[in-house]
Amino acid sequence: MTRSLITAVIITLLVPAVRANDDHLKDAELVLTEMAGAGDAGIPTSLIAKASCIVIVPSLKKAALGVGGQYGKGYLSCRRDGGWSAPGALKIEGGSFGLQIGASATDVIMLVMNDRGVDRLLSNEFKVGADAAVAAGPVGREASAQTDITMRAEMLAWSRSRGLYVGIALQGSTIRQDTSETKELYGREIPNKEIVTGKVPPPAAAQGFMAALGKY
């Protein structure tokens, strides 16, 4: 098959699988609860407490048939006035070439640790690893969070597949606002920059998601 045809097949495999889920916010809530609530085996909560923004991508789909690709939808929220902002919607797309075959789904949480990282996250789009460096976040006891890499990183990421933590699934992917999901949540298109300022109230569908965030 030609490269363009293979790419079309990959997209066909990825997109319907993502769109089949009717309640991504509940999935994001569950991912946060499980990955941050696992104690010594989870994401150090002290890092979440220090983060400027959080990105949660439930079930990032990856598929490959000679050409690899990934697609997913997720949400971001940023700290405002001691709490968390209403969720903004994101979509993630990426691809790679080489001899590969198979499919998988990975849960991803990314913490944005400083203002420069926030600016990149809220730009029209950015490519992980090119426009912004993302380091693998530590898993385990709270003390593991006090390392040079976590103190200096713009963004930290955790990826979980089949209950196990794996490499950074977002590397090389492009992240941009999901305008269709934003419209579905808020009834109109609103830039994520405006949503995370705290001026936009959370939609009713995000009640559980906001409650889960509120624990951190």
N, C-alpha and C positions, 0 to 999 in steps of 0.2 A: 504494500500500500504506500501511497505517497505520504509525505510528512503532513500535508494539509488534511488529508483524509483521516489519518491516524489521530490528528489533533481534534477533528470533528467528532470522532468516536469517543475520545476521552471526555470532551465536554458533555456529550450525550450521557455518558455514564455518571458524571459528577453532578450536574445541575438538577436532574429530577430527584436524585437521592436527597439533596439538601432541601428542595422545595417541598418534599413530602411531609416534612415536619411542620405542623400547624401552630406550634406554640414554642418558639425558640427562646422566649424569655424564661419560661419555666425550665427549659433545658439548661440555660445559662445559670439560673439560680442553683440547680442541682450540681452542676460542675463546680461552682464556687464553694458550695457547702461541703462537697466531698473532698476537693483538693486542698482546701484551707482548713478543714475540720478534722484532718487525719492525725493531728498531734505530731509526734516525732517522725511520722512517715509522710507528712504533708508539707505544704508551703508555709514557711515561717510567718506567723501572723504579724510579727514585728515589722516585717517588710511591707505588708499591706498597709499597716498603720503609718508608714513613712511615705507611701506612694502618693504622687500627685494625681494620677489617673490609673484606672484599671481597664483592661480589655479582656473580655471572656468570649471565646469561640467554642461553642459546643459542637463536637463531631465535625471537625474539618475533614472533608473528603479528599482522599488522594487515590488516583488511579493511574495505571501505566500500561501501555501496549506498545513498547518501543519508545514512545514519547510519554513522559510523565506530566501530570497536571494535578492541581489541587484547587478546590473551591470551597468556600465556607462563608457563613454569615455569623456575625457576632455583635456585641454591644460594648460601648465604652461609657464610663462615668468618671467624673473628676470631682475632687474635693472642693466644696464651697461652704464657707461659714460653719465649719465644724462637722459638716455632713457630706453626703454625696449628691451629685447632680442627677437630674433625670437622665435616662439612658439615650445615648446616640447610637445610631445603627451603622455598622460597617460591613463591608464585604471584602473578601480576601481571594485573590487569584494568583496563581503561579504556575510555572511549568519548567520542565527540564528535559534534556535529550540524552540518549544513551540506551544501552541494552537493559531494559527493565520491564517487568510485567507484574500485575497484581493490583490489589485495591486494599485500602484500609481507611479507618476513621480515627481521628485523634482529637482529644479535648485539649484546648490551649488556654492558658491564662498568661497575660502579659501585664507587667507593672511598669508604669512610666514614672521615673524617679525624680525628674527635675524639670524646670521650665523649658529648657531647650528640647527635651524629649516631647513635652506637651505641644510645643509649636510644630514639631514634625508630625506628630499624630494628627493634629487638627488642620494640616495643610490639605490641599485638594487631593493629593495622593502621595504616598512615599513607598519606596522599595526597601524592604528589610535587608540590612546588610550592605546596602549601597548608600541610601540617603540617611539611614540611621543604624547604628550598631546595636545589636541586641545580644546580651550575654545570657548564658544558661543560668537560671536561678538555682540556689541551693535548696536541697530537700533535707529536712531533719530538724534537729534541735534548734532552738532560738539562737544559740551561740554561733551556729553556722552562718548566720546572716551577717556577722561582723567581719567580713573579708574585704580586701581591697577592691575586688571586682564588683561587689555589690554596692560599695560606697561610691564608686566612681562611674558606674554604668548609667547611661541614659534610660535604658530599658532592660528589664529582666523578663525571661520567659520560661514557662514550664509547659511541657507537653506530656500528655498521658494517653497511652494506648493499651487497651485491655487491662487496665488497672495498674500498669507499670509506667514509670517515668522514662521517657525516651529523649532523643535529641530535639533541638529547636525546629519544630515543624514549619515555622514561618519564614525561615531563612530563604531569601531570594523571592519572596512573594510581594505582591503589590497590595497595599491596603488603601481603600478609599471609602467615602461615605456611601451607604446603601440608600439611595433616595427613595426607592419604592417602599422599603420597609419603614423609612421615616414617615412617609405619607400615610402608610397604613396605621402607624402608631399615633400620629398627631393630627391626622386629617389634612395636612398640608406639608409642603416641603419647607423644612427649617434647617439651616446649616448646623452642623454639629458644634461649631464654635459658639453659636447662640444658645444651643441646648445646654451645654455644660457650664454656662455662666451662672446658672441657677435661676434665670429669669423665666424658664419654661417649667411648669409643674409636671411631675411624672404622670404618664397616662395610667388609667385604672388597671390596665393589663400588666403594669410593672410593679404592682403592689408587693408581691412576693419577692421579686428581684431586689427591690429597694430594702425590704426588711432583712434580706440576707446580707446585703452590703453594710447595713447599719450595725452589724455585729463587729465590724472592723473599723 
